[in-house]
């Protein structure tokens, strides 16, 4: 798996032009709020998986004074280096890999393993179930292309099934075909999520114990389905669909399946959403993101790229120091912060300063 060695930005957000030689271990990006720090992280994320970590549309990427944007990155060095490129206007965008145009952004998946951490990640513990499903889907889609393909097919079939339910369609045979498609893909999705959750618990539990000085024990679970095989998972989903048949027709929506599952998070035996303090929620989010790095390292060969965006706004200095200590040497880090932290940073690093969209190397 590749790590970034160079990044070229043209007319992306508020950055008119930047050509950055990157450190293979630690990159510190400082600047005032609104200066453009996050835009550098967004460029790296977009080149990694073809989406914005801010859930923005590529049409929002184009600099106000331009008609198009361009992002280029080199991963690695020498003969084995990989070139990635993204370009777009307010109407369309495209990607290329080693100067070959890609037909889909999904072709980028797996070449860079990336984890992103920002203040909104406190919602992993306290937010809606969709936040936690998105977290699991992002990890598994990078590590396992078959998971991504199953998820893509599942979502496509789900849209078709919901549309048919809303139209009050009465063809039981057609509805059954759609249901069978959800069961087939959904069973794969559930099994792989459950395996990932077990790995996350082992890793994140250790991180949480360390950051809390042994005071807090983590619990993670996806309730309702303890299936060990595809056949068991399919049988479970078949039962769920039989039980929700009447309510589905009344509401015009699919009420069973992994798109409704939740990852339950507990601390010391109590649900985090209901009982955890804000400090505990911060620690859980931090532990889960560190575990995400560990799991990607374990699931697929290569170093993870870890993007840290404005973490001082949610993590106190003690937690930040803990985070920086845990990630040293294990991944390529890009940390965007308003100012240099008071604690020691890795000796091997590069620093960049962003001011009103202009980027220069140095503190």
C-alpha distance (Angstrom), angle and dihedral (degrees) to the residues before:
residue distance angle dihedral
X1 . . .
X2 3.77 . .
X3 3.78 132.8 .
X4 3.79 123.7 -158.9
X5 3.80 119.8 -95.4
X6 3.82 99.5 167.2
X7 3.80 137.7 15.4
X8 3.80 127.4 -166.3
X9 3.82 118.8 -167.7
X10 3.80 126.9 -173.2
X11 3.81 124.2 178.4
X12 3.79 93.3 -21.7
X13 3.81 112.3 152.0
X14 3.82 105.8 -48.8
X15 3.83 94.4 -21.5
X16 3.81 109.3 99.6
X17 3.79 96.1 -179.1
X18 3.80 136.9 -7.3
X19 3.80 133.9 158.0
X20 3.80 110.8 -170.7
X21 3.78 129.5 -173.4
X22 3.81 104.0 -152.5
X23 3.79 133.0 -147.9
X24 3.79 115.6 -120.5
X25 3.81 92.1 -134.9
X26 3.81 116.9 25.2
X27 3.81 132.1 12.1
X28 3.81 120.3 179.4
X29 3.82 117.4 -161.5
X30 3.80 116.4 -169.6
X31 3.78 132.2 -177.7
X32 3.78 143.4 120.1
X33 3.79 120.8 -74.2
X34 3.80 109.3 -76.7
X35 3.82 93.7 19.5
X36 3.82 93.2 115.2
X37 3.81 105.5 -96.1
X38 3.79 93.9 129.6
X39 3.80 90.5 50.3
X40 3.82 90.0 66.0
X41 3.80 90.4 52.7
X42 3.79 90.4 46.6
X43 3.80 90.7 53.3
X44 3.81 90.7 52.9
X45 3.81 92.3 46.7
X46 3.80 92.6 47.6
X47 3.80 91.8 51.0
X48 3.81 89.5 49.3
X49 3.80 102.7 51.8
X50 3.80 107.1 0.2
X51 3.80 96.2 -110.6
X52 3.77 137.7 90.5
X53 3.79 117.7 -109.8
X54 3.82 85.1 -142.8
X55 3.82 90.4 57.6
X56 3.81 88.0 -118.6
X57 3.78 125.2 153.2
X58 3.84 117.3 -113.4
X59 3.81 88.2 -121.3
X60 3.81 85.9 71.0
X61 3.81 91.0 58.0
X62 3.81 97.7 73.7
X63 3.80 114.9 102.6
X64 3.81 112.5 -111.7
X65 3.83 90.8 -117.8
X66 3.83 96.2 47.3
X67 3.79 141.0 64.1
X68 3.80 98.5 -140.4
X69 3.80 143.5 16.8
X70 3.81 132.8 -138.4
X71 3.80 130.5 -160.4
X72 3.80 123.8 -176.6
X73 3.77 128.2 177.7
X74 3.76 136.8 179.6
X75 3.78 118.1 -150.1
X76 3.77 115.6 -158.0
X77 3.78 124.4 -15.9
X78 3.77 139.5 -97.4
X79 3.78 126.8 22.7
X80 3.81 93.5 -24.2
X81 3.81 94.8 53.6
X82 3.79 116.4 128.3
X83 3.80 124.3 -143.2
X84 3.79 120.8 -148.0
X85 3.77 125.6 -174.5
X86 3.80 136.2 -177.6
X87 3.77 124.0 -175.5
X88 3.75 133.1 170.4
X89 3.77 152.8 151.2
X90 3.78 129.4 -142.5
X91 3.81 88.0 -84.2
X92 3.79 105.9 41.0
X93 3.80 144.7 5.4
X94 3.80 138.5 -166.8
X95 3.80 141.8 -170.2
X96 3.78 134.1 -141.5
X97 3.78 132.4 -166.7
X98 3.80 117.6 -156.0
X99 3.82 87.5 -14.1
X100 3.82 92.5 -54.7
X101 3.79 113.2 121.2
X102 3.80 114.1 -124.2
X103 3.78 123.2 -135.8
X104 3.81 92.5 -147.8
X105 3.80 138.3 17.8
X106 3.80 88.0 -126.1
X107 3.82 88.1 74.7
X108 3.81 86.7 73.1
X109 3.81 92.5 61.8
X110 3.77 117.7 113.2
X111 3.79 97.8 16.2
X112 3.80 91.4 92.8
X113 3.80 122.2 28.7
X114 3.78 106.7 -148.3
X115 3.82 136.7 179.7
X116 3.80 123.2 -174.6
X117 3.81 126.3 -158.8
X118 3.80 124.8 -173.7
X119 3.83 137.7 148.6
X120 3.81 92.7 -85.5
X121 3.80 89.7 65.5
X122 3.78 89.0 84.4
X123 3.83 81.2 82.1
X124 3.80 87.7 72.2
X125 3.80 86.5 78.8
X126 3.79 102.2 28.2
X127 3.81 107.0 24.6
X128 3.79 136.3 82.4
X129 3.83 122.3 -56.8
X130 3.81 89.3 -108.1
X131 3.84 89.0 69.2
X132 3.79 91.3 58.4
X133 3.80 94.5 42.9
X134 3.80 89.0 51.7
X135 3.81 89.7 51.7
X136 3.82 92.2 52.9
X137 3.81 93.4 42.6
X138 3.80 92.5 51.2
X139 3.80 92.9 52.9
X140 3.78 96.7 44.2
X141 3.80 95.2 43.8
X142 3.81 90.1 57.2
X143 3.78 94.6 46.4
X144 3.81 100.1 39.5
X145 3.81 122.6 33.0
X146 3.82 90.1 -168.1
X147 3.79 89.4 60.0
X148 3.80 89.7 51.7
X149 3.81 91.5 49.8
X150 3.82 91.6 48.5
X151 3.79 90.6 49.1
X152 3.80 92.0 48.1
X153 3.81 92.3 50.6
X154 3.81 91.5 44.3
X155 3.81 92.5 53.1
X156 3.80 92.3 46.8
X157 3.81 91.7 51.0
X158 3.80 90.8 44.7
X159 3.81 90.7 56.8
X160 3.80 90.6 50.3
X161 3.80 92.9 47.7
X162 3.80 94.1 47.9
X163 3.80 90.9 48.4
X164 3.82 90.4 51.2
X165 3.82 92.1 48.4
X166 3.82 90.8 49.7
X167 3.81 90.7 50.3
X168 3.84 89.0 56.5
X169 3.80 89.9 -121.8
X170 3.81 113.3 -174.5
X171 3.82 101.7 -164.6
X172 3.81 100.8 115.9
X173 3.80 91.8 -174.5
X174 3.83 93.5 56.5
X175 3.81 91.3 45.4
X176 3.80 88.5 50.5
X177 3.82 91.5 54.0
X178 3.80 90.0 52.8
X179 3.80 90.9 46.8
X180 3.80 91.4 50.8
X181 3.81 89.0 53.3
X182 3.80 91.3 53.4
X183 3.80 91.4 47.3
X184 3.82 93.3 50.3
X185 3.81 95.2 49.5
X186 3.80 95.5 32.5
X187 3.79 92.9 58.0
X188 3.81 90.9 55.9
X189 3.80 91.5 46.7
X190 3.81 93.7 50.8
X191 3.80 95.3 47.4
X192 3.80 93.3 50.2
X193 3.79 92.9 45.1
X194 3.80 90.7 51.8
X195 3.80 92.2 51.5
X196 3.80 90.2 49.1
X197 3.81 92.2 49.3
X198 3.81 90.4 54.6
X199 3.81 89.9 52.9
X200 3.81 92.1 45.1
X201 3.80 91.5 51.4
X202 3.78 93.2 52.7
X203 3.80 92.5 50.2
X204 3.81 101.6 34.6
X205 3.80 91.3 44.9
X206 3.79 89.6 59.9
X207 3.79 92.9 47.4
X208 3.82 92.4 49.2
X209 3.79 92.4 49.6
X210 3.80 89.6 51.0
X211 3.82 96.8 47.8
X212 3.84 91.5 44.9
X213 3.82 94.3 45.5
X214 3.80 90.2 -116.5
X215 3.81 95.7 -53.8
X216 3.80 98.2 112.2
X217 3.79 131.6 58.1
X218 3.79 120.2 -164.4
X219 3.79 127.0 -138.7
X220 3.81 124.3 -168.8
X221 3.77 126.8 179.9
X222 3.80 142.9 154.9
X223 3.81 101.2 -145.6
X224 3.75 129.2 -139.2
X225 3.78 103.6 26.5
X226 3.78 122.6 73.7
X227 3.81 94.0 160.8
X228 3.78 115.9 154.4
X229 3.82 98.6 -169.3
X230 3.79 137.9 39.9
X231 3.81 90.2 -112.7
X232 3.82 91.9 54.0
X233 3.80 91.5 47.4
X234 3.81 91.3 49.7
X235 3.80 91.6 49.5
X236 3.78 90.4 50.6
X237 3.81 91.8 51.3
X238 3.81 91.4 47.7
X239 3.82 89.3 56.2
X240 3.80 91.4 48.0
X241 3.80 92.1 52.5
X242 3.80 91.6 48.6
X243 3.81 90.1 52.5
X244 3.82 94.8 48.8
X245 3.80 98.5 43.8
X246 3.81 98.7 105.2
X247 3.85 97.5 41.3
X248 3.82 89.6 48.3
X249 3.78 92.6 56.8
X250 3.80 90.4 47.3
X251 3.81 94.7 49.0
X252 3.80 99.3 33.0
X253 3.81 93.6 -130.3
X254 3.81 139.3 101.8
X255 3.80 107.1 -105.0
X256 3.81 101.6 -178.0
X257 3.79 132.9 60.5
X258 3.81 142.7 63.3
X259 3.84 92.0 -61.6
X260 3.83 85.8 74.2
X261 3.82 98.4 41.8
X262 3.78 121.3 112.3
X263 3.78 134.2 -153.3
X264 3.80 105.7 -129.6
X265 3.81 114.7 -146.1
X266 3.78 121.9 -163.5
X267 3.80 135.4 178.4
X268 3.79 119.5 -155.1
X269 3.80 90.1 -14.3
X270 3.82 97.0 -51.8
X271 3.84 128.5 103.5
X272 3.80 109.4 -96.1
X273 3.82 94.4 -145.0
X274 3.80 92.5 58.3
X275 3.79 104.8 33.2
X276 3.82 112.0 19.3
X277 3.79 121.4 106.4
X278 3.79 119.2 -127.4
X279 3.79 89.0 -104.1
X280 3.80 90.8 54.0
X281 3.80 91.0 48.0
X282 3.80 88.9 53.1
X283 3.80 91.0 51.0
X284 3.80 92.5 49.1
X285 3.82 92.2 50.0
X286 3.81 90.1 48.4
X287 3.81 91.4 48.8
X288 3.81 93.0 48.5
X289 3.80 92.6 51.0
X290 3.79 91.8 48.9
X291 3.79 88.3 48.5
X292 3.81 89.4 50.7
X293 3.81 88.6 58.6
X294 3.81 90.6 47.8
X295 3.81 92.9 48.5
X296 3.80 94.9 48.4
X297 3.79 89.0 49.4
X298 3.80 88.4 52.1
X299 3.81 97.7 42.9
X300 3.79 97.4 48.1
X301 3.79 135.8 20.3
X302 3.79 117.0 -105.3
X303 3.79 141.5 55.4
X304 3.78 122.0 -66.9
X305 3.81 122.8 -123.9
X306 3.83 107.1 -134.0
X307 3.82 117.8 -160.9
X308 3.82 115.8 -162.4
X309 3.79 114.5 -169.7
X310 3.81 121.7 -168.6
X311 3.79 92.9 -35.4
X312 3.82 92.9 163.4
X313 3.81 89.5 72.6
X314 3.82 91.1 67.7
X315 3.81 105.9 16.6
X316 3.78 121.4 65.3
X317 3.80 119.9 -135.3
X318 3.81 93.2 -93.6
X319 3.80 93.1 55.3
X320 3.82 91.8 43.4
X321 3.80 91.1 51.9
X322 3.82 88.9 48.9
X323 3.81 90.4 50.9
X324 3.81 94.5 48.7
X325 3.80 90.8 47.4
X326 3.81 92.9 51.4
X327 3.80 96.0 49.7
X328 3.79 100.1 46.0
X329 3.79 110.7 123.8
X330 3.79 95.6 -4.9
X331 3.79 99.6 88.5
X332 3.79 144.9 0.1
X333 3.81 107.2 -87.8
X334 3.80 131.3 -156.3
X335 3.80 110.1 -174.7
X336 3.82 117.4 -173.6
X337 3.81 110.8 -165.8
X338 3.83 136.2 153.2
X339 3.81 93.2 -118.8
X340 3.78 141.1 4.8
X341 3.82 110.5 -82.2
X342 3.78 120.2 -112.7
X343 3.82 93.4 -125.9
X344 3.80 123.7 79.5
X345 3.80 118.9 -78.5
X346 3.81 125.8 -153.6
X347 3.80 112.4 -77.4
X348 3.79 90.4 -133.9
X349 3.80 103.9 67.9
X350 3.78 148.2 105.1
X351 3.78 125.7 -128.2
X352 3.79 128.0 -151.6
X353 3.79 129.8 -171.6
X354 3.81 121.5 -151.5
X355 3.81 121.1 -160.5
X356 3.82 120.9 172.1
X357 3.79 91.9 -26.9
X358 3.81 95.3 -46.9
X359 3.80 114.8 118.6
X360 3.78 125.3 -158.6
X361 3.77 132.1 172.4
X362 3.80 115.7 -112.1
X363 3.81 137.7 55.3
